[in-house]
């Protein structure tokens, strides 16, 4: 009797080729889906962090805007302007007798 030698790699390849195509397809689709889920989760977290940074920046700009409006109101107050004009620049109100009309 002669014993036959079988090549194990070719037997496994033939079994997979004939009987395991669906299983290989399902395995690959599960792996690809898992990788895509990880990628989408990562991108989502990056976008959430970016949104939070923009929100903080908006809050800081709103606070600065409110402070600038208050500063503008304080600096444009009429009494303050009159005081600076009289004290610093030496200006005064013109009396009706001091008016000279030139023709």
VOBA-1610 file (N, C-alpha, C; in pm, whole numbers, padded with zeros to 5 digits, always signed):
BEGIN
Unk+00080-00118+00000Unk+00000+00000+00000Unk+00085+00125+00000Unk+00037+00214-00073Unk+00107+00340-00087Unk+00031+00448-00010Unk+00099+00523+00076Unk+00034+00631+00150Unk+00041+00760+00068Unk-00069+00826+00064Unk-00074+00951-00012Unk-00038+01068+00079Unk+00036+01162+00025Unk+00072+01283+00099Unk-00024+01395+00060Unk-00073+01459+00161Unk-00166+01570+00139Unk-00099+01699+00183Unk-00120+01799+00105Unk-00066+01931+00139Unk-00172+02005+00221Unk-00140+02033+00346Unk-00236+02094+00438Unk-00278+02234+00394Unk-00187+02313+00342Unk-00220+02448+00300Unk-00320+02447+00185Unk-00300+02358+00090Unk-00393+02353-00023Unk-00530+02301+00020Unk-00534+02211+00117Unk-00662+02161+00166Unk-00739+02275+00238Unk-00670+02351+00321Unk-00734+02463+00390Unk-00781+02567+00289Unk-00700+02597+00190Unk-00738+02694+00087Unk-00862+02648+00011Unk-00868+02521-00023Unk-00984+02469-00096Unk-01110+02471-00009Unk-01096+02439+00119Unk-01212+02444+00209Unk-01265+02587+00223Unk-01172+02680+00239Unk-01215+02820+00250Unk-01279+02867+00120Unk-01220+02828+00011Unk-01271+02871-00120Unk-01411+02817-00148Unk-01437+02694-00109Unk-01566+02634-00141Unk-01671+02656-00032Unk-01629+02654+00092Unk-01728+02657+00200Unk-01723+02783+00288Unk-01617+02862+00280Unk-01601+02973+00375Unk-01607+03110+00314Unk-01658+03125+00194Unk-01662+03256+00130Unk-01753+03351+00207Unk-01867+03303+00247Unk-01961+03387+00321Unk-01903+03428+00457Unk-01838+03335+00525Unk-01780+03366+00655Unk-01668+03469+00642Unk-01585+03456+00540Unk-01476+03553+00518Unk-01535+03690+00485Unk-01638+03692+00401Unk-01703+03818+00367Unk-01761+03883+00492Unk-01828+03806+00576Unk-01886+03860+00698Unk-01777+03909+00794Unk-01668+03835+00804Unk-01558+03877+00891Unk-01499+04010+00843Unk-01475+04022+00715Unk-01420+04146+00661Unk-01517+04262+00679Unk-01645+04236+00657Unk-01743+04344+00674Unk-01753+04388+00820Unk-01743+04296+00914Unk-01745+04331+01056Unk-01622+04413+01092Unk-01506+04372+01043Unk-01382+04447+01072Unk-01387+04587+01013Unk-01434+04600+00890Unk-01443+04732+00826Unk-01543+04820+00901Unk-01655+04763+00940Unk-01755+04839+01014Unk-01699+04884+01149Unk-01626+04798+01216Unk-01567+04835+01345Unk-01467+04950+01329Unk-01387+04944+01225Unk-01290+05052+01200Unk-01362+05184+01170Unk-01470+05176+01093Unk-01546+05297+01062Unk-01613+05355+01186Unk-01662+05270+01275Unk-01721+05318+01400Unk-01616+05392+01483Unk-01497+05337+01491Unk-01389+05402+01566Unk-01355+05536+01503Unk-01347+05541+01371Unk-01314+05665+01301Unk-01422+05771+01322Unk-01548+05733+01312Unk-01658+05829+01330Unk-01661+05879+01474Unk-01636+05792+01570Unk-01632+05834+01710Unk-01519+05934+01734Unk-01404+05908+01678Unk-01290+05999+01692Unk-01322+06135+01631Unk-01376+06136+01510Unk-01410+06262+01443Unk-01516+06339+01523Unk-01614+06267+01576Unk-01719+06332+01654Unk-01661+06397+01779Unk-01573+06328+01846Unk-01511+06386+01966Unk-01426+06508+01932Unk-01356+06502+01820Unk-01276+06618+01777Unk-01367+06738+01748Unk-01480+06714+01682Unk-01573+06823+01652Unk-01636+06879+01779Unk-01665+06794+01876Unk-01723+06842+02002Unk-01621+06929+02076Unk-01495+06887+02078Unk-01392+06968+02143Unk-01375+07102+02072Unk-01379+07101+01940Unk-01367+07225+01863Unk-01486+07317+01892Unk-01606+07260+01900Unk-01725+07339+01931Unk-01715+07402+02069Unk-01665+07328+02166Unk-01650+07381+02301Unk-01548+07495+02303Unk-01439+07480+02227Unk-01340+07588+02221Unk-01400+07713+02159Unk-01480+07695+02054Unk-01545+07810+01992Unk-01647+07874+02086Unk-01716+07793+02164Unk-01811+07846+02260Unk-01741+07931+02366Unk-01627+07882+02417Unk-01551+07958+02516Unk-01501+08089+02456Unk-01455+08084+02332Unk-01407+08205+02265Unk-01522+08304+02248Unk-01641+08255+02214Unk-01758+08342+02199Unk-01792+08407+02332Unk-01787+08331+02439Unk-01817+08387+02571Unk-01716+08497+02608Unk-01588+08473+02579Unk-01486+08575+02608Unk-01509+08700+02525Unk-01544+08683+02398Unk-01569+08799+02312Unk-01695+08874+02357Unk-01797+08803+02402Unk-01917+08870+02453Unk-01885+08953+02578Unk-01805+08897+02666Unk-01766+08970+02787Unk-01686+09095+02752Unk-01592+09079+02660Unk-01511+09194+02618Unk-01599+09300+02550Unk-01696+09257+02471Unk-01786+09351+02404Unk-01868+09430+02506Unk-01920+09362+02609Unk-01996+09431+02712Unk-01908+09533+02786Unk-01784+09492+02815Unk-01692+09585+02882Unk-01662+09707+02795Unk-01647+09686+02665Unk-01620+09798+02575Unk-01739+09892+02565Unk-01859+09837+02567Unk-01978+09923+02564Unk-01985+10007+02691Unk-01958+09946+02806Unk-01958+10022+02932Unk-01851+10130+02930Unk-01733+10095+02880Unk-01625+10193+02874Unk-01662+10308+02780Unk-01725+10277+02668Unk-01766+10382+02574Unk-01868+10475+02639Unk-01962+10420+02713Unk-02063+10503+02779Unk-02001+10593+02885Unk-01905+10538+02958Unk-01838+10617+03061Unk-01754+10727+02999Unk-01681+10693+02893Unk-01593+10793+02832Unk-01669+10901+02755Unk-01788+10870+02709Unk-01863+10969+02632Unk-01964+11046+02718Unk-01955+11034+02845Unk-02047+11105+02933Unk-02022+11255+02921Unk-02128+11336+02915Unk-02119+11479+02886Unk-02038+11555+02991Unk-02061+11527+03117Unk-01989+11599+03222Unk-01840+11572+03218Unk-01805+11451+03185Unk-01663+11418+03176Unk-01597+11494+03061Unk-01667+11503+02949Unk-01613+11575+02834Unk-01597+11723+02867Unk-01696+11780+02934Unk-01687+11921+02972Unk-01571+11945+03068Unk-01553+11856+03165Unk-01443+11870+03261Unk-01308+11863+03192Unk-01292+11769+03099Unk-01164+11759+03027Unk-01141+11884+02942Unk-01248+11935+02879Unk-01234+12055+02796Unk-01195+12177+02879Unk-01254+12192+02996Unk-01222+12310+03078Unk-01089+12295+03151Unk-01061+12179+03207Unk-00939+12162+03287Unk-00815+12144+03199Unk-00821+12052+03106Unk-00702+12019+03028Unk-00678+12117+02914Unk-00782+12151+02842Unk-00765+12235+02723Unk-00789+12383+02750Unk-00841+12416+02866Unk-00864+12556+02900Unk-00979+12618+02823Unk-01073+12542+02781Unk-01188+12592+02706Unk-01294+12640+02804Unk-01379+12730+02756Unk-01489+12777+02838Unk-01605+12811+02746Unk-01722+12829+02806Unk-01840+12866+02728Unk-01825+13011+02682Unk-01871+13039+02563Unk-01866+13174+02508Unk-01992+13248+02550Unk-01971+13366+02605Unk-02084+13447+02647Unk-02135+13525+02526Unk-02257+13568+02534Unk-02317+13637+02420Unk-02245+13768+02388Unk-02185+13831+02486Unk-02111+13956+02463Unk-01979+13931+02391Unk-01928+13811+02400Unk-01798+13781+02338Unk-01813+13735+02194Unk-01934+13719+02145Unk-01954+13676+02008Unk-01920+13786+01911Unk-01842+13758+01813Unk-01810+13852+01706Unk-01855+13787+01576Unk-01943+13852+01506Unk-01993+13800+01380Unk-01919+13871+01269Unk-01855+13798+01185Unk-01781+13856+01072Unk-01863+13846+00947Unk-01861+13953+00871Unk-01933+13955+00743Unk-01838+13941+00629
//
